[in-house]
Amino acid sequence: MAKISPPTSPSIRKPGSSGSAKEAELKAKEKNGQLIWPILIKVMICVIPAMGLVGMGKLFAGGKIFFVFLLLFLAYYVMSGKPLSFFALSISVLPVLAFLRGGLFYNSVIAILGVGLALRLFKSPQKFFRLWNNLPLRWLLIVGVLYWGGAFILTRSYSSGLMILELGFSAGIVYLLAEQRRFLSTAFIGAGISVFAIGLALLGYGSPRLVEVVIEGVTFGNPINFGIPAAFILLYSIVDDGKWLFLHNSPSVRRAFGGTAFIFLLLSTSRGSWAVTVVGVIIMLLFSKARMKMRILLSLLVMVVLLLGFLLTEKGATLNEWFDKATSDDRSMAEKTSGRFDMWILFPKVLQDSPILGFGPGSGPKVFADYAISDPNVGFKPGLEMAWHSLYLHVGVETGLIGLILLTVFLITIVRMGLVHRRMTGEVGPLLGVPCFMTIGLSVSAFDPLSGLFLGMALLGNRRVEKVQRQKWLKPQADRVKTDSPTNSPNHKVVSP
């Protein structure tokens, strides 16, 4: 009598297999919100002693200690073939890298992020090329390389236009970290630790603006580089109940973490970062579910209490001063916007003179100097080469209407991805990243790795939608294999006794 072999399918793993058990263990850890503490301990070893020395006025000693520990840990991850751990540590210390680059190893950011991506390519080309499957991210990287190449040809400076690659690399790494959310959340918690360490180190200098200090002859003075990561940590500690930081099961820790980020956001006196936070809160209230909105309102109440308490301190006077600078009727628009209004005045004339292709990648600072000195309405540093303090002005001046159209298509695409993601999963995190990135672009060029945190989150919408679509397609296939009768299934074999 003929025997019928059991159905087999190469695409369906047996429940008892080791691979299935490992995947189940990872899913359980992600569900329970287990952060990767060995990585966070390495972050603390890199950051806390280094920023402690910076707080004592020893910038170069602190910087050297930071880079020695960081490079040792990164080298270990390279040798052991752990690209996700490499990525998580790199993103964790990104605020410190951005802070120190003004005095030490300016190109360390692009070098570290580039090595991480190379490690991912070498270790698993298939997973690396997931970057290529995300259409907006693919075009961001392609345009970034072309832009940097054009800037190098026109300016003969390899560093001109390099930061657009830092933006693309940072966003791409955030996207790849989402392979396992434990690594993504660990990276964001680590970034929060870095922000807090920088803030505590600079508190002792007594500067009116927290990051405007001179240490061993090196001047630091870009508040938005400190405010943007603080705003990021604050917003993602609130949205989706803090699940992107794996704090959804710890409400008290989540509020304490977000509250600390809020205090340092205030201390940054970065009005651009404040604007990003306001826009982010509005997006959360508009698109979160009803039960989430009550928790968001509770978080806002905590923020209001912290703000009122902060205003009673000595630092509160500084906050009032910078708020008045942005709103006082006694100040001109140029003074309120730190010269940005003058750039908007110049922009129509600049675009009119070269509307289609612009003046070329890397030419923005020189164009501003040439046009500002000949316009009597411009009072902001006429004759000096200055970067255009807006993503939209920067793109329009250097790449014309073609660049602005491409930028518009790019932003519309990722907005749509975020909306689809929200509809399919209920998560607002990816959608939140889009308007926040666009708001950053109103005050700076947003071509930097810290802005890449928001952009990377925006690009995650595509990953989740693709995953849900794959699951919806695979489930009927698996169900069909299970329900096929033995004699009708093509995988069944009839063997002779």
N, C-alpha and C positions, 0 to 999 in steps of 0.2 A: 504494500500500500504506500502511495506517495506521501511524503512529509512536506509540510509547508513551513519554510523558515520564517522566523519573526521579522516584522518590518524593520528596516534600518534606514537611517537618513544621516548622511555625513554632516548635515548642517545643524542637527539637534544633538546636544551633548547629554550623555546619560547623567541622571541625578547624582549618582554616586561618584562621579569623576572628580579628580583632584582640582581640575580647573574650575569646575562648578563650585566646589567648596570654597576655593580662594575668592571667587567672585562674590559669593554669598557673604564671606567675611568682610570684604571691602564695603559691600552695600550696607552691612550692619553697622560698620564703623561710621560711614557717612550718615546713615540715618540717626545714629546716636550723637552725631556732631563731635567726633573725636579728632581734635587737632593733632598735628605731628610735632610733639614736644621736642624731639632731638633737633629739629630745624629751628624752633623758637629759642632753644638754649644757645645754639650757635649765633643766632641774631643778637642775643643779649651779650654774648662774649665779644662780638665784634663792636657793638654799639656803645654799651654802657661805659667801659673803661675809656674808650676814645672820647666820647662826649664829656666825660668827667674831666679829662685833661683839657679839653677845649674850654670848659667852664672855668678852669683855673688859669686860662690865658696861654696855654701851651698848644697852639693850633697844630704845628707841624709834628710834634710828638704824638698827639692824639690821632692825627691823620695817618701817620706811619703805622701805629698800632692797629688802627682800623683796617688798613689795607693788608697788613701782614696776616692777621687772623682771617680776613675775608678770602684772600687768595689761597691760603692753606685749605680752608674748608671747600672752596670751589674746586681746587685741584683734586681733593679727595673724591668729590662727586664725579669729576671727569674720569679719574682712574677706575672708579667702581662702576661707571656707566649708569649714573642716575640723573638723567636730564630733568625730570620733574623736580627733584630736590634742588638741583642747580637753579632752575627757574624760580622756585619758591624763595630761596635765599636771596637771589638777585633782586626780585621785586620787593622783598622785605626791607632791604637796605637801600632801596632806590632814593628815598628822601635824604639819607645821609650822603649818598654819592652826589646828588644834585646840590646839596649844601656845600660840600667840600671842593667841588670841581672848580670853584672860583680861585682857590689857592693851591690845589694839589690835583695833578693828573686829570686835566680837563677832559680828555678823551676816554677816561676809564669807563664811562657809561656805555658808549657804543662798543667798546672792546669786550666788556663782560657780557652784554646782551648778545653780541655777535657770536662769541664762543659758545654760549648756551644753545643758540639755534644750530650751530654747527654740530654740537654734541647730539642734539635730537636727530639731525639728519644722518649722522654716522650710526647712531644706535638703532634707529627705526625710521628708515626713509618713508615708509608708508604713513606713519603717524605724522611725520614732519610735513608731508604734502597735504595734510588736512588743511593747512593754511591755504593751499592752492584751491581747495574745494569751496572756500568761502569767497564768493565773487568780489564783494567790496574790499575784503582784506587783500585779495590777490592784486586788485588794481591799485590799492594804496601802496603796496610794496613795489609794483612795477613803476608807477608814477614817481615814487620816492627815489628809486635808483636813477631814473631818467632826469629828474629834477636836480639831484646831486651831481650827476655827470655834467649837465648843462651849466650849473653854477661853477663847477671846477674849470670848465673850458673858458667861461667868460671872465672869471675873477682870478684864475690861476692860484686859487687857495683851496686846498682839499677840505678845510673845515667849513667853507661857505656852503650852506644848504645841508650840512651833515645832520642837523637836528631833525629833519623830516624822516630820516632813517631811524633815529632814536624813537620817534613817535611810532613808526610802523613796527619796529622790533618789540617795543614795549607792549603795544596792543596785541601783536601776534603771540607773545609769550603768555599774556593773560588768557587769550583764546585757547592755547595749548594746555595751560594749567587746568582748564575745565574738564580735561579727560577724567580727572579725579578731583572732585570738589574739595576733598580734604586738603590737597596741596594748594588750591586756590584760596581757601579760607585761611590756611596757615600763613600764606604769603601776605594777605591783607592784615591779619593780626600783627604779623612782624612789621609791616609798614607802620602800623599804629605805634608800636613800641619805638620805632626809629623816630617818628614825629615827636613823641613825648620826650625822648632822650635829648633831642635837639632843643626843644622848648625849655626843658629844665636847665640845660647847660647855658642858655643865653639869658635866663632870668636874672642872673647875678650882675649882668653888665649895666643894668639900669637905663638902657636906651629907651627913648620915647617910643620907638617902634622896635619890636622884639628882635628882628633879624637885621636891623641896621646897626652893625657894630664893626669895629676895627680890631682885629686880633693879630698881633705880631706883624703889623704893617699891611695886612690883607683886609680889604674892605668888603663887607657883606651887606647887601642892601636890596634884595629883591623879595619883598614880602610874599608875592604870589607863589614863589617856589616852596614856601612853607605853608601858606594858606590852602593851596589846592589839595595836597594830601590830607590835611586836617579836615577839610570839607568832605573829601571822599570817605574817610573813616566815619565821620559823623553821619552822613547820609546813608551809608550801607550798614550802619549799626541800627538804623531805623527801618528801612524798606524791607518788605517781606519778613518782618519780625526778626531781622538780623541774621537770616539763614545764610547769607553770603559770607558772613564771618563766623558761621557755626555758633552763634550766640543765641539761637532761637529757643534753646532749652534752659537758658540762664538769664532771665529778665533783669535781675539785679546787676549782674556783671555787664550785661549789654548796656544798661543805662549809665553805669559808671564809666564804661569805656567810651561811649558816645559823649557823655558829659565832659570828660577830660579833653576829648577832641574839640568840643565846642569852646571850652575855655581857651585853648591854644589858637583856635580859629579867630576868636576875638582879639587875642594878643597879637596876631599877625598884622592887624590893621590893614589887611588886603581887601580893598573894596570889591575887587573882581571876585575874590573867593567868597565874600559875603553874598554877592549877587548870585553866584553859582548855587549857594546853599538855599537861598530864597526860591530860586527856580526849581531846585530839586524837591523842596517841600511841597510846592504847588503841584508838581507832577505826581507825587505820592498821594496827595489828597484827591486828585482828579481820577486816578486810575486804580487805586487800591480798593480791595473789597471792603464792604461796610464794616465788618468786624475789625479789619486792619486799621481803618480810619480812626477808630476810637483809641487804639494803641498809639497811633501817630500823634493824635491830639494830646495824649498823656505825655509822650516824649517832648512835644512842644511846650507843654506846661512846665516840665522839668527845665527846659532850656530857658524859659522866661524867668524862672526863679533864679537860675544861675546867673543870668544876665543882670537882674536887679541886684543880686549880691555882689557881682563883679563891679558894678557902677559905684558901689560904696567904697571900693578900695582905691589905693593910690593910682593903680593902672587904669581905673575907670575914667579918670580925667583925660588920659591919652585917647581912650576910645571916643569920648565926647568930642575931643579936638578933631579927630580925623573924620568923624561923622559930620561935624560942622563944615569941614573943608569940602565935603561932597554936596552939601545942601544949602550953605549960606548964600543969601541974596547979595552979600557984599563982595562976593568973589566972581570972577569971570568964568565962562565955561571952560576956557583953557586951563585956568587954575584948578577948577573943580575936577577936571579929568586928567590932570598931569600932562597936558599937551596933546592928548588924544583928539580933542576937538579941532585943534589946528590941522591935524592930519586928515580929518574928515573934510575940512575946508579945501585942502589941497587936492584931494582925491579926484573930483570931477575933472579938473584941469589936466591932471596926470593921465587919467584914463582917456580923455579926449585926444591927447597927443599920440597915444599908442593903444588904440582900443581893442584890436584883435588878439595880438600875441603878447602885449605888454612889453616891458623893457628887458625881459630875460631873467632867468633864475639867478639869484644872488645880487641883483642890481638894486634892490630896494633901498638900502641905506644911502647909496650915492644919489639916487633919484630924489630922495627926500632933501638931501643937502642942496642939490641944484635948484629945486623948486622953492624951497622954504626961504632961501636967501633973496629971491627975486619977488616974493609976495609980501607986501607991507602988512597984510592982515595976520601974518604968522609971527607970533612972539615966542614960540617954543624952540629954543636952540637953533635959530636959523644959521645955515652954513655948516652945521655939524652933521656927520653921517649917523643917522639914527634908524633903527629898525622900526618898521610900521607896526604900531601897537594894536593890531587887529588881524585876525586870520583873514578876514574878507578884504581888507585893504591890502594886505601883503600879497594875497593871491591875485587880486585885480591889477596891482602895479606891476608885478613880475610876469604874470602869464595872461593878462588881459581878459577879455570876455570868454575866451575858450576855457581858461582856467576856472573862472567863476561858474560857468555852465557845468563843467565837470564836477566841481565842488558841490553845486546844488543837487545834481543827480545822485552823487555819493550820499549826501545827507538825507535826501528823500528816501533812498533805498534802505538805509539803516533805521530810519524812523518806521518805515513799513515793517521791517523785520521785527522791531521791538513791539509793535502793535500786534502782529501775528503771534509772536511769542506769548504776549500777555493773554491773548484770547485762548490760546491752546493750553497754557499751563497755569495761568493766574499769577505768574511772577512778574513783578514790575521792575526788577533790577536792571535787566538789559535796556528796557525803554528809558529808564532814568538816566542812563549814561549818555544818551543822544543829546537832549537839550542842555545837559550840564556841559558837555563838550562844546556845543554851539555857543553857550554863554561865555565860556573861557575865551572863545575866539573873538568876543567883542572887546576884550581888554588887552589881549596879547596874541601872538601869532599861533599859539597852541601847538607849535612844532617842537615838542619837548616830550621826554619820557613820562613825566608826571601826568600830563594831559592824556597820555596813552592808557592810563588806568581807566579813565572814563570811556575812552574810545574802545578799549578792549572789552569792557563790559557791554557796550552797545553791540559789538559784533557777536556776542554770545547768543543773541537771539537766533541767529542762523543755525548755530550748533544744536540748540534744543529743538527747534522746529524740525530739522533733519532727523534727529534722533526719534522724535515722536512719529514722524512719517515712516521711518524704517520699522518701528515697532508695530505700527498699524498694518504695514504690508506683511511683515513676517508672521504675525499671529494667525491670519487666515491660512498661511502656508502650513504652519505647524498643526493647526486644527484639521486641515484637510488630510494630512498624513495620518493623524490619529483616527479619523473617522472612515478612511478608506477601508473597504472590505479587503481581506487578504488576497482574494483572487483578482481584484481590480487594480491593486496598487502596483505600479511599475517596479517598486523596490522589492517586491516579494519574489522569491525564487522557489520553484518546485524542483525538489531533488529526489532522486530515486533512492529507495532503501538500500 
